Amino acid sequence: MSRKSAAIAKPREPERLPLGDPAVRPTFRRERSALNKGIWPVAGCDEAGRGPLAGPVVAAAVILDPKRIPRGLNDSKKLSPEERETLYEKICASAEVSVAFGSTERIDRDNILRASLWALASAVKALPVRPRLVFVDGRDKIDCGCDCQAVISGDALVLSIAAASIVAKVSRDRLMKRLGAEHPGYGFERHMGYSVPEHVRALDRLGPTIHHRRSFAPVTARIEMTFSVTTVTAVTAEADLPFSAPSA
């Protein structure tokens, strides 16, 4: 067999799939850059609970201490409940932290976006130290009395926003567990008010509580359904009343 034939006959190595990019983790790069320019304190803020059918939207603001940053900070959605609880305690012990709640009444009155932005701004203003710069998760800047930079996917990129996402998530989860104890049957302590089948079935069976967002379509539909049933029942009951002819 010629060298050429041998080369042709030699089995080719299978193609290897390219290695994926390393998992993105938040860094302190943006905060460090501001610090090097003499801009400090720098806060990160984020919210939890835009999507649920019940409960408030909760916002948190955090100013990390550059010398005492807890290890393991990450986007709260990438952490287990146990990891979030542990990091929550470490953040509160080492950083400046504040939390603000956008009530269901505010959500129904203003809409969820405006209520969220209000809560974020309120959390920043409630910090014990006034920041000079704030990084906020998302597309929208907030009116917080200082410079603000909106960072899309900020909870996965900016360390102080990641810390705020953990504080907001843990704070809201703890509140929803308390509401679950006060309103048994809805499962708030498990689904935190999100629109899961268990929650929808409870709404059909029990109707909305005072903590449900009446401007959200699934809740509005149940309220209208209950009103329709009540109206029909009332009309039927009235029709069944004995008729008395007016006296002459």
C-alpha positions as CSV (number, residue, x, y, z in Angstrom):
1,M,0.0,0.0,0.0
2,S,1.4,3.4,-0.9
3,R,1.9,6.1,1.6
4,K,-0.9,8.0,-0.1
5,S,-3.2,5.1,0.2
6,A,-2.3,4.5,3.8
7,A,-3.0,8.2,4.5
8,I,-6.4,7.9,2.9
9,A,-7.2,4.6,4.7
10,K,-6.2,6.0,8.1
11,P,-9.4,6.5,10.1
12,R,-10.0,10.2,10.9
13,E,-10.3,11.3,14.5
14,P,-13.9,12.2,15.5
15,E,-14.6,15.9,15.6
16,R,-14.6,17.4,19.1
17,L,-17.3,19.7,20.1
18,P,-15.9,23.1,21.1
19,L,-15.7,23.7,24.8
20,G,-18.4,26.1,26.0
21,D,-17.7,29.4,27.6
22,P,-17.0,29.3,31.3
23,A,-20.0,30.1,33.5
24,V,-20.5,33.8,33.9
25,R,-20.2,35.0,37.4
26,P,-20.6,38.5,38.8
27,T,-17.5,40.5,39.5
28,F,-16.5,43.6,41.5
29,R,-14.9,45.2,38.4
30,R,-17.4,48.0,38.0
31,E,-17.4,48.9,41.7
32,R,-13.6,48.7,41.8
33,S,-13.3,51.0,38.7
34,A,-15.6,53.6,40.4
35,L,-13.6,53.3,43.6
36,N,-10.3,53.9,41.8
37,K,-11.8,57.1,40.4
38,G,-12.7,58.3,43.9
39,I,-16.4,57.5,43.5
40,W,-17.6,55.8,46.6
41,P,-19.9,54.5,48.2
42,V,-21.3,52.4,45.3
43,A,-24.5,50.4,45.7
44,G,-26.2,47.7,43.7
45,C,-29.9,47.2,43.8
46,D,-32.3,44.5,42.5
47,E,-35.9,43.3,43.1
48,A,-37.7,40.1,43.5
49,G,-41.3,39.3,42.8
50,R,-42.4,41.0,39.6
51,G,-44.2,38.0,38.2
52,P,-46.2,36.4,41.1
53,L,-50.0,36.7,41.4
54,A,-49.8,37.5,45.1
55,G,-47.5,39.4,47.6
56,P,-45.5,42.6,47.3
57,V,-42.5,43.3,45.0
58,V,-39.4,43.5,47.2
59,A,-36.3,45.6,46.4
60,A,-32.9,45.6,48.1
61,A,-29.9,47.9,47.9
62,V,-26.5,46.8,49.1
63,I,-23.1,48.6,49.5
64,L,-20.5,45.9,49.7
65,D,-17.4,46.5,51.9
66,P,-14.4,45.9,49.5
67,K,-12.4,44.3,52.3
68,R,-15.2,42.0,53.5
69,I,-17.0,40.7,50.4
70,P,-18.6,37.3,51.1
71,R,-17.4,34.4,49.0
72,G,-19.9,32.7,46.7
73,L,-22.0,35.7,45.7
74,N,-24.0,35.0,42.6
75,D,-27.3,35.7,40.9
76,S,-29.9,34.5,43.4
77,K,-31.6,32.4,40.7
78,K,-28.5,30.3,40.4
79,L,-28.3,29.5,44.1
80,S,-30.2,27.0,46.2
81,P,-32.5,28.3,49.0
82,E,-29.9,27.1,51.6
83,E,-27.1,28.9,49.8
84,R,-29.2,32.1,49.6
85,E,-30.0,32.0,53.3
86,T,-26.3,31.5,54.2
87,L,-25.2,34.4,52.0
88,Y,-28.0,36.6,53.2
89,E,-26.7,36.4,56.7
90,K,-23.1,37.1,55.5
91,I,-24.2,40.1,53.4
92,C,-26.2,41.6,56.3
93,A,-23.2,41.1,58.6
94,S,-20.6,42.8,56.4
95,A,-22.4,45.3,54.1
96,E,-24.8,48.3,54.2
97,V,-28.2,46.9,53.4
98,S,-31.8,48.2,53.0
99,V,-35.0,46.7,51.8
100,A,-38.2,48.2,50.5
101,F,-41.7,46.7,49.7
102,G,-44.0,47.7,46.9
103,S,-47.4,46.7,48.2
104,T,-50.1,44.9,46.2
105,E,-52.2,48.1,46.4
106,R,-49.3,50.1,44.8
107,I,-48.9,47.4,42.1
108,D,-52.6,47.5,41.3
109,R,-52.7,51.3,41.2
110,D,-49.5,52.1,39.4
111,N,-48.7,48.7,37.5
112,I,-45.9,46.3,38.4
113,L,-43.1,48.2,36.5
114,R,-43.7,51.5,38.3
115,A,-44.1,49.8,41.6
116,S,-40.8,47.9,41.1
117,L,-38.9,51.1,40.2
118,W,-40.5,52.9,43.2
119,A,-39.4,50.1,45.5
120,L,-35.8,50.1,44.1
121,A,-35.5,53.8,44.5
122,S,-36.9,53.6,48.0
123,A,-34.4,50.9,49.0
124,V,-31.5,53.1,47.8
125,K,-32.8,56.1,49.7
126,A,-33.2,54.0,52.8
127,L,-29.5,53.0,52.9
128,P,-27.8,54.2,56.1
129,V,-25.0,55.6,53.9
130,R,-25.9,57.7,50.8
131,P,-24.3,56.2,47.7
132,R,-22.7,58.3,45.0
133,L,-23.3,55.7,42.3
134,V,-25.9,53.0,42.0
135,F,-26.0,50.0,39.6
136,V,-29.5,48.7,39.0
137,D,-30.5,45.4,37.4
138,G,-32.4,45.8,34.1
139,R,-33.0,48.4,31.4
140,D,-34.5,51.2,33.5
141,K,-32.7,53.8,35.7
142,I,-34.2,54.8,38.9
143,D,-34.7,58.2,40.5
144,C,-32.6,57.7,43.6
145,G,-30.9,61.1,44.2
146,C,-27.5,60.1,42.7
147,D,-25.9,58.8,39.5
148,C,-27.4,55.5,38.3
149,Q,-26.4,53.0,35.7
150,A,-28.8,50.3,34.5
151,V,-27.1,47.0,33.7
152,I,-29.0,44.3,31.8
153,S,-28.5,41.0,33.5
154,G,-26.8,42.9,36.2
155,D,-27.4,40.2,38.8
156,A,-25.2,37.9,36.8
157,L,-22.5,40.6,36.1
158,V,-22.2,43.0,39.0
159,L,-21.3,41.7,42.4
160,S,-23.3,44.3,44.4
161,I,-26.4,43.7,42.3
162,A,-26.0,40.0,42.9
163,A,-25.8,40.6,46.6
164,A,-29.0,42.8,46.4
165,S,-30.8,40.0,44.4
166,I,-30.0,37.6,47.3
167,V,-31.3,40.0,50.0
168,A,-34.5,40.8,48.0
169,K,-35.2,37.1,47.3
170,V,-34.7,35.9,50.8
171,S,-36.6,38.8,52.3
172,R,-39.6,38.1,50.0
173,D,-39.5,34.3,50.5
174,R,-39.6,34.8,54.3
175,L,-42.6,37.1,54.0
176,M,-44.5,34.7,51.7
177,K,-43.9,31.9,54.1
178,R,-45.5,34.0,56.9
179,L,-48.4,34.7,54.5
180,G,-48.7,31.0,53.9
181,A,-49.2,30.4,57.6
182,E,-51.8,33.1,57.8
183,H,-53.7,31.9,54.7
184,P,-53.6,28.1,54.7
185,G,-54.6,26.3,51.5
186,Y,-52.9,28.6,49.0
187,G,-49.4,27.1,49.3
188,F,-47.7,30.5,49.4
189,E,-44.9,29.0,51.5
190,R,-44.0,26.7,48.5
191,H,-44.6,28.7,45.4
192,M,-44.1,32.2,46.8
193,G,-47.2,33.5,45.0
194,Y,-46.2,32.5,41.5
195,S,-48.7,31.2,39.0
196,V,-48.2,27.5,39.3
197,P,-51.0,24.9,39.0
198,E,-51.3,24.5,42.8
199,H,-51.9,28.3,43.2
200,V,-54.4,28.5,40.3
201,R,-56.4,25.6,41.8
202,A,-56.4,27.3,45.2
203,L,-57.7,30.5,43.6
204,D,-60.5,28.6,41.9
205,R,-61.4,26.9,45.1
206,L,-60.9,29.6,47.7
207,G,-60.9,32.9,45.7
208,P,-58.3,35.7,46.1
209,T,-57.0,37.0,49.4
210,I,-56.2,40.6,50.2
211,H,-52.6,39.8,49.2
212,H,-53.5,38.9,45.6
213,R,-52.8,41.4,42.7
214,R,-56.2,42.2,41.4
215,S,-54.7,43.8,38.2
216,F,-53.1,40.5,37.2
217,A,-55.2,38.7,34.6
218,P,-55.6,35.3,36.4
219,V,-56.7,37.0,39.6
220,T,-59.0,39.4,37.7
221,A,-60.7,36.5,35.9
222,R,-61.4,34.8,39.3
223,I,-62.8,38.0,40.8
224,E,-65.1,38.4,37.8
225,M,-66.2,34.8,37.9
226,T,-67.0,35.1,41.6
227,F,-68.9,38.3,41.0
228,S,-70.9,36.7,38.2
229,V,-71.8,33.7,40.3
230,T,-72.8,35.9,43.3
231,T,-75.0,38.1,41.0
232,V,-76.7,35.1,39.5
233,T,-77.3,33.6,42.9
234,A,-78.7,36.9,44.2
235,V,-81.1,37.3,41.2
236,T,-82.3,33.7,41.6
237,A,-82.9,34.2,45.3
238,E,-84.9,37.4,44.6
239,A,-87.0,35.6,42.0
240,D,-87.8,32.9,44.5
241,L,-89.2,35.4,47.0
242,P,-93.0,35.1,47.5
243,F,-94.9,37.8,45.5
244,S,-97.3,40.0,47.4
245,A,-99.8,42.1,45.5
246,P,-100.0,45.7,46.6
247,S,-102.8,46.5,48.9
248,A,-105.7,48.5,47.4
